[in-house]
Amino acid sequence: MKIVTYHSHLNGLEFLEARKPLLLNEIQNVVASIDAASCRTKISKEQRKLSQKLYSPKDLNKAFELGFYKNDWKPVVTHYWVCEDARTNRRVMDLTATEQKREIIQSGFTPYRSKNQTDFVKERVAVEVQLGKYAFIAYDLFVKHMAFYVADQIDVGIEIIPMKCLQEKMSSGPGYYEAELYNLIREGRGVPPVPLVLFGIAPDN
């Protein structure tokens, strides 16, 4: 597998190059280590791709897990509290989980525990490999990475996404780099307010 292209949002890539070059190199090496051909194991049952051999998101995810875990990247969960009042949620967003719960109760609302989990984290860098439904990419970019950044657990979030040429050889549903790049830049230069890097990946040949 190879990284075909990238997009740096709020100097996410520049941060990695300056502060975390070894981690950036690890990420690049993990992508390069993925044998895409061995993950082309899914026989399509969709009418327009009937009986075609497609890339399996499940097998690709397993390969990425092995690569990142081998380099000591770990999944991390962050917990927070929410309520039905928008103003209160906005006010407590930057507080610790304990402070959030207390403030919500003191404001007269019922706190509900919630959480976000990211695939791989190491030295305050988070990586999500998103080969599932396209809606999950937006959730990663605008919710998940943001939650870890606001909680002061990461400095930059990385999203690894298939290029269109790879997505076309997968089942219907996964997002692809070209469209997600458009969706991100359409929001404006400062949205979301967290440094990010989008990597578009594809098979070597």
Secondary structure, DSSP 8 states (H G I E B T S, - for coil): -EEEEEEEETTHHHHHHHH-HHHHHHHHHHHHH--GGGG--EE--SGGGTT-EE--HHHHHHHHHHHHHHTT-EEEEEEEEE-S-HHHHHHHTTS-HHHHHHHHHHTT---EEEEEEEEEEETTEEEEE--SBHHHHHHIIIIIHHHHHHTTS-SEEEEEEE-HHHHTTS-S-B--HHHHHHHHHHT-TTSSSS-EEEEEEE---
